[in-house]
């Protein structure tokens, strides 16, 4: 009944070993239960959105208070201004904010606003970052470009992360045509020294808008996002995921001069910025406020880093102990860990990923990544490391055999972005 069997491609059955794609019944804290009653320690919860843990009491209580008061009205609710005040206090580098329900709406609004403000058609995105939007300007650049006109895709160009010279060459090649540079300010590697400041200077020199996609870095890098941590202020930034702890809320924030073009207090041509029926749904905004309060008062970002460091150290030790330390590789900032599964020649392998995921699931660990939530405890980490060690023992057998096929249990998992089913 549902195309792909899920509402996000990254949650699809093809991302999990055959016959081992659990359907979730419910979750609490760092654990989820499937419909067969199996309990798992969960990582990457809600595609990184549930960073406090499932059914977090401060968040659910804030939502319950709003539910009996109505959720959507024909005029703005006072909750909207309260949520805006809270967000701008948490992210002081922004001057205005507008809320929506998902990240794609926010990033596409940023692109449209940049094009309107500059009068330029092209979008320059970072080629090394996996996802920005479901909308045509981005999806047309991926292998899943069916349905996107070439004329749209031709207006999107790409630059490499960390390479200021290549970015300047791109801006010079398309002098006066690039409306914005859009990128995640950091991912699995830290930005090279001076890189983000250099991008800021390039954008200023070439007259384009600098957009930080903080969907992942927001709250996980610092409460104020990567811009708060690294001290480089973009013109626009987009937040989501951790902002609602699983409730649907995203945000487009930035300079008043730009965002006001989508408002009423100017005499120029109006920009249809964000106009979403459910963007100001009161219980999601209440959730966002509770999340921000919890992060600040309880030091959640520091906890995420501490948990991630503990997990990374344990996994690396387990992998090394089983002789696969060069093949099961943990990468990324401690609050946003991923793992690579490499074959005998050191190349990324979907077959070895399948083997690894299968053993994790059998041990009660649901881990498409090792992205931690604040609800994990020492026992969860210890259990995970034990299961990883067992998985690595099987991984070693497959490497010694030169063929992981006997341990796959079916077809290998597949990359999300691929042209054919």
C-alpha positions as CSV (number, residue, x, y, z in Angstrom):
1,X,0.0,0.0,0.0
2,X,3.0,2.3,0.5
3,X,5.5,2.9,-2.3
4,X,8.8,1.5,-1.1
5,X,7.2,0.2,2.1
6,X,8.3,3.3,4.0
7,X,7.9,7.1,4.0
8,X,11.7,7.8,3.8
9,X,13.9,5.9,1.4
10,X,16.5,5.4,4.2
11,X,14.0,3.4,6.2
12,X,13.2,1.1,3.3
13,X,13.5,-2.7,3.4
14,X,16.4,-2.6,0.9
15,X,18.5,-0.9,3.5
16,X,18.4,-3.9,5.8
17,X,19.3,-7.6,5.4
18,X,16.6,-9.7,3.8
19,X,14.1,-10.9,6.4
20,X,15.6,-8.7,9.1
21,X,13.9,-5.3,8.6
22,X,12.0,-4.8,11.9
23,X,8.7,-3.1,11.9
24,X,8.5,-0.9,15.0
25,X,5.7,-1.1,17.6
26,X,6.9,1.5,20.0
27,X,10.0,3.1,21.6
28,X,11.0,4.5,24.9
29,X,14.3,6.2,25.7
30,X,17.1,4.5,23.7
31,X,15.1,1.3,23.0
32,X,12.5,0.3,20.4
33,X,10.4,-2.9,20.2
34,X,9.3,-4.5,17.0
35,X,5.9,-6.0,16.3
36,X,7.3,-9.5,17.2
37,X,8.2,-8.3,20.7
38,X,12.0,-8.0,20.1
39,X,13.8,-5.2,21.9
40,X,16.7,-3.3,20.3
41,X,19.1,-0.6,21.4
42,X,18.6,2.0,18.7
43,X,21.0,4.3,17.0
44,X,20.4,7.0,14.5
45,X,16.9,7.3,16.0
46,X,14.3,8.7,13.5
47,X,17.1,9.5,11.1
48,X,18.9,11.5,13.8
49,X,15.8,13.4,14.8
50,X,15.2,11.8,18.2
51,X,18.3,13.0,20.0
52,X,16.8,13.0,23.5
53,X,15.3,9.5,23.3
54,X,11.8,8.4,22.5
55,X,8.9,9.7,24.6
56,X,11.1,12.1,26.5
57,X,9.1,13.3,29.4
58,X,9.8,17.1,29.1
59,X,8.9,17.0,25.5
60,X,5.7,14.8,25.8
61,X,4.5,16.9,28.7
62,X,4.9,20.2,26.7
63,X,3.0,18.6,23.8
64,X,0.2,17.3,26.1
65,X,-0.3,20.8,27.4
66,X,-1.0,22.1,23.9
67,X,-3.1,19.2,22.6
68,X,-6.2,20.2,24.6
69,X,-5.9,23.8,23.5
70,X,-6.3,23.2,19.8
71,X,-3.5,22.7,17.2
72,X,-4.1,25.0,14.3
73,X,-6.0,28.3,13.9
74,X,-7.1,30.7,11.2
75,X,-4.7,33.3,12.7
76,X,-1.3,33.0,14.3
77,X,-1.1,31.6,17.8
78,X,0.9,33.2,20.6
79,X,2.9,29.9,20.7
80,X,4.4,31.0,17.3
81,X,6.0,34.1,18.8
82,X,7.1,32.2,21.9
83,X,8.7,29.6,19.7
84,X,10.4,32.3,17.6
85,X,11.8,34.0,20.7
86,X,13.1,30.8,22.1
87,X,14.7,29.8,18.8
88,X,16.4,33.2,18.3
89,X,17.7,33.1,21.8
90,X,19.2,29.6,21.2
91,X,20.6,30.6,17.8
92,X,21.6,34.2,18.3
93,X,23.4,34.4,15.0
94,X,19.9,34.5,13.3
95,X,17.7,37.6,13.3
96,X,14.4,36.1,12.0
97,X,12.9,32.6,11.8
98,X,10.1,30.8,10.0
99,X,8.9,27.4,10.9
100,X,7.8,24.5,8.6
101,X,7.4,20.7,8.9
102,X,10.3,19.2,7.0
103,X,13.8,20.0,6.0
104,X,13.2,20.1,2.3
105,X,10.7,22.9,2.6
106,X,13.2,25.0,4.5
107,X,16.2,24.4,2.2
108,X,14.1,25.0,-1.0
109,X,12.8,28.2,0.6
110,X,16.4,29.3,1.2
111,X,17.2,28.6,-2.4
112,X,14.2,30.5,-3.7
113,X,14.9,33.5,-1.4
114,X,18.6,33.6,-2.6
115,X,17.5,33.6,-6.2
116,X,15.0,36.4,-5.6
117,X,17.5,38.5,-3.6
118,X,20.3,38.1,-6.1
119,X,18.3,37.9,-9.3
120,X,20.5,34.9,-10.3
121,X,19.5,31.5,-11.5
122,X,22.2,29.0,-10.4
123,X,22.5,27.1,-7.2
124,X,25.9,25.9,-6.0
125,X,25.7,22.9,-3.7
126,X,28.4,20.9,-1.9
127,X,29.0,17.7,-4.0
128,X,30.3,15.8,-0.9
129,X,27.1,16.1,1.1
130,X,24.5,13.4,0.5
131,X,21.1,15.2,0.8
132,X,19.6,18.6,0.7
133,X,16.0,18.4,-0.5
134,X,13.4,16.2,-2.2
135,X,12.8,19.1,-4.6
136,X,13.9,19.2,-8.2
137,X,16.9,21.6,-7.8
138,X,18.6,18.9,-5.8
139,X,17.1,15.5,-6.6
140,X,17.8,16.2,-10.3
141,X,21.5,15.9,-9.5
142,X,21.2,12.4,-8.0
143,X,20.9,9.0,-9.8
144,X,17.1,9.2,-8.9
145,X,16.5,12.1,-11.3
146,X,13.5,10.6,-13.1
147,X,10.8,13.2,-13.6
148,X,13.1,16.2,-13.3
149,X,13.5,18.3,-16.4
150,X,17.1,18.8,-17.5
151,X,16.5,22.5,-17.7
152,X,16.1,22.5,-13.9
153,X,19.1,20.3,-13.2
154,X,21.3,22.4,-15.4
155,X,20.9,25.3,-13.1
156,X,22.5,23.4,-10.2
157,X,26.3,23.2,-10.0
158,X,28.6,21.6,-7.4
159,X,31.7,22.4,-5.5
160,X,33.9,20.2,-3.3
161,X,34.0,20.5,0.5
162,X,37.1,22.0,1.9
163,X,38.5,23.3,-1.3
164,X,38.2,27.1,-1.5
165,X,40.2,27.4,-4.7
166,X,37.8,25.1,-6.6
167,X,34.9,27.0,-5.2
168,X,36.3,30.3,-6.3
169,X,37.0,28.8,-9.8
170,X,33.3,27.8,-10.0
171,X,32.1,31.2,-8.9
172,X,34.4,32.8,-11.5
173,X,33.3,30.5,-14.2
174,X,29.7,31.4,-13.5
175,X,30.4,35.0,-12.6
176,X,27.2,36.8,-11.7
177,X,25.0,33.7,-12.1
178,X,25.3,31.9,-8.7
179,X,22.6,32.8,-6.3
180,X,23.9,30.8,-3.3
181,X,26.4,28.4,-1.9
182,X,24.6,25.7,0.2
183,X,26.3,23.1,2.3
184,X,26.4,21.3,5.6
185,X,29.0,23.3,7.6
186,X,30.5,20.0,8.8
187,X,29.9,16.3,8.4
188,X,32.1,13.3,9.2
189,X,35.2,15.5,9.0
190,X,35.9,18.8,10.7
191,X,36.1,21.8,8.4
192,X,39.7,22.6,7.5
193,X,41.1,25.6,9.4
194,X,39.7,28.8,7.9
195,X,37.5,27.0,5.4
196,X,34.1,28.3,6.6
197,X,35.4,31.8,7.0
198,X,36.9,31.6,3.6
199,X,33.5,30.6,2.1
200,X,32.0,33.5,3.9
201,X,34.5,35.8,2.2
202,X,34.0,34.2,-1.2
203,X,30.2,34.6,-0.9
204,X,30.6,38.3,0.0
205,X,33.1,38.9,-2.8
206,X,31.0,37.3,-5.5
207,X,27.7,38.6,-4.2
208,X,26.0,35.3,-3.4
209,X,24.1,34.1,-0.4
210,X,25.8,31.6,2.0
211,X,23.4,28.9,3.3
212,X,24.3,26.5,6.0
213,X,22.2,23.3,6.1
214,X,22.2,22.6,9.9
215,X,19.6,19.8,9.8
216,X,22.2,17.5,11.3
217,X,24.7,19.8,12.9
218,X,22.0,21.8,14.7
219,X,22.1,20.9,18.4
220,X,24.5,18.0,17.8
221,X,27.5,20.3,17.3
222,X,26.2,22.9,19.7
223,X,22.9,24.3,20.8
224,X,23.4,27.1,18.3
225,X,24.5,24.7,15.6
226,X,27.8,24.6,13.7
227,X,27.6,28.4,13.2
228,X,27.7,28.8,17.0
229,X,30.6,26.4,17.4
230,X,32.8,27.7,14.6
231,X,31.8,31.3,14.8
232,X,31.0,31.8,11.1
233,X,27.6,33.4,10.4
234,X,25.7,32.4,7.2
235,X,23.2,34.5,5.6
236,X,20.6,31.8,5.9
237,X,20.5,28.5,7.8
238,X,18.1,25.6,8.0
239,X,17.3,23.5,11.1
240,X,15.2,20.4,11.7
241,X,15.7,16.8,13.0
242,X,16.8,17.2,16.6
243,X,14.7,20.5,16.9
244,X,11.5,18.5,17.5
245,X,12.8,15.2,19.0
246,X,10.7,13.3,16.5
247,X,7.9,15.9,16.2
248,X,7.6,17.5,12.8
249,X,9.2,20.9,12.8
250,X,11.9,22.6,10.8
251,X,13.1,26.2,10.6
252,X,14.6,28.7,8.1
253,X,16.5,31.3,9.9
254,X,18.9,34.1,9.1
255,X,19.4,37.8,8.2
256,X,16.3,40.0,8.6
257,X,17.2,41.8,5.3
258,X,16.7,38.6,3.4
259,X,13.9,36.9,5.3
260,X,11.8,40.1,5.3
261,X,11.5,39.7,1.5
262,X,9.0,36.9,2.3
263,X,7.1,39.2,4.7
264,X,5.1,42.4,4.6
265,X,7.5,45.1,5.8
266,X,9.2,46.1,2.5
267,X,8.2,47.8,-0.7
268,X,9.9,45.5,-3.2
269,X,8.7,42.4,-5.1
270,X,7.3,39.8,-2.7
271,X,8.8,36.3,-2.4
272,X,6.5,33.4,-1.8
273,X,8.7,32.1,1.0
274,X,7.1,29.5,3.2
275,X,3.3,29.1,3.4
276,X,2.5,25.8,5.1
277,X,-0.8,24.9,6.6
278,X,0.8,23.0,9.4
279,X,4.0,24.9,9.8
280,X,2.7,26.6,13.0
281,X,1.1,23.5,14.5
282,X,1.2,24.4,18.2
283,X,2.1,21.0,19.7
284,X,5.2,20.7,17.4
285,X,6.3,24.2,18.3
286,X,5.8,23.3,22.0
287,X,8.0,20.3,21.4
288,X,10.7,22.4,19.8
289,X,10.7,24.8,22.8
290,X,11.0,21.9,25.2
291,X,13.8,20.4,23.3
292,X,15.8,23.7,23.3
293,X,15.2,24.2,27.0
294,X,16.3,20.6,27.8
295,X,19.5,21.0,25.7
296,X,20.5,24.2,27.4
297,X,19.5,23.2,31.0
298,X,20.8,19.6,30.9
299,X,23.9,20.0,28.7
300,X,22.6,17.5,26.2
301,X,25.2,18.3,23.5
302,X,28.1,17.5,25.8
303,X,26.4,14.3,26.8
304,X,26.0,13.2,23.2
305,X,29.7,13.8,22.6
306,X,30.7,11.9,25.8
307,X,28.4,8.9,24.8
308,X,29.8,8.9,21.3
309,X,33.4,8.9,22.4
310,X,32.7,6.0,24.7
311,X,31.0,4.1,21.9
312,X,33.6,4.8,19.3
313,X,36.4,3.7,21.6
314,X,34.6,0.5,22.4
315,X,33.8,-0.4,18.8
316,X,37.4,0.4,17.7
317,X,38.8,-1.8,20.4
318,X,36.4,-4.6,19.6
319,X,37.2,-4.4,15.9
320,X,40.9,-4.4,16.5
321,X,40.6,-7.3,18.9
322,X,39.0,-9.4,16.2
323,X,41.5,-8.3,13.6
324,X,39.1,-6.2,11.5
325,X,40.1,-2.7,12.7
326,X,41.0,-1.7,9.2
327,X,37.6,-3.0,7.8
328,X,35.0,-1.9,10.4
329,X,35.8,1.8,10.7
330,X,34.0,4.4,12.9
331,X,34.0,7.9,11.5
332,X,32.6,11.3,12.3
333,X,32.1,13.7,15.2
334,X,31.4,11.8,18.4
335,X,27.8,13.1,18.5
336,X,27.2,11.9,14.9
337,X,29.1,8.7,14.3
338,X,28.8,6.5,11.3
339,X,30.6,3.3,10.3
340,X,32.2,2.1,7.1
341,X,32.4,-1.6,6.2
342,X,35.3,-2.3,3.9
343,X,36.2,-5.5,2.0
344,X,39.6,-7.2,1.9
345,X,41.0,-4.6,-0.5
346,X,39.8,-1.7,1.7
347,X,36.9,-0.7,-0.5
348,X,33.4,0.1,0.7
349,X,31.2,-3.0,0.5
350,X,27.4,-3.4,0.7
351,X,28.0,-7.2,1.1
352,X,30.1,-6.7,4.2
353,X,27.7,-4.1,5.5
354,X,24.9,-6.6,5.1
355,X,26.9,-9.2,7.1
356,X,27.6,-6.6,9.9
357,X,24.0,-5.4,10.1
358,X,22.7,-8.9,10.2
359,X,24.8,-9.8,13.2
360,X,23.9,-6.5,15.0
361,X,20.2,-7.1,14.6
362,X,20.6,-10.7,15.8
363,X,22.2,-9.3,18.9
364,X,19.4,-6.7,19.5
365,X,21.2,-3.6,18.1
366,X,19.4,-1.6,15.5
367,X,22.2,0.5,14.0
368,X,22.2,1.8,10.4
369,X,24.7,4.2,12.0
370,X,26.2,4.7,15.4
371,X,24.5,8.1,15.9
372,X,23.8,8.3,19.7
373,X,20.8,9.7,21.6
374,X,21.0,11.2,25.0
375,X,18.9,8.3,26.4
376,X,21.7,5.7,26.1
377,X,23.4,4.5,29.3
378,X,26.6,2.6,30.1
379,X,24.8,-0.7,29.9
380,X,23.5,0.1,26.4
381,X,27.0,1.0,25.2
382,X,28.5,-2.1,26.8
383,X,25.9,-4.4,25.2
384,X,26.5,-2.7,21.8
385,X,30.2,-3.2,22.0
386,X,29.7,-6.9,22.9
387,X,27.5,-7.4,19.9
388,X,29.9,-5.5,17.7
389,X,32.7,-7.9,18.8
390,X,30.5,-10.9,17.9
391,X,29.8,-9.3,14.5
392,X,33.5,-8.6,13.9
393,X,34.3,-12.3,14.6
394,X,32.0,-13.3,11.8
395,X,33.5,-10.5,9.7
396,X,36.9,-11.9,10.2
397,X,35.7,-15.3,9.0
398,X,34.3,-13.8,5.8
399,X,37.5,-11.9,5.1
400,X,39.6,-15.1,5.6
401,X,37.2,-16.9,3.2
402,X,37.5,-14.0,0.7
403,X,33.7,-14.1,0.3
404,X,31.0,-12.8,2.6
405,X,28.2,-14.5,0.7
406,X,27.6,-17.4,3.0
407,X,26.9,-15.0,5.9
408,X,24.5,-12.6,4.0
409,X,21.3,-14.6,4.4
410,X,20.0,-13.2,1.1
411,X,20.5,-10.2,-1.2
412,X,22.9,-7.5,0.0
413,X,21.6,-4.1,1.2
414,X,21.5,-1.4,-1.4
415,X,22.5,2.3,-1.6
416,X,19.6,4.7,-1.3
417,X,20.5,6.7,-4.4
418,X,20.5,4.4,-7.4
419,X,18.9,4.7,-10.9
420,X,17.3,1.3,-11.1
421,X,15.2,-0.7,-8.5
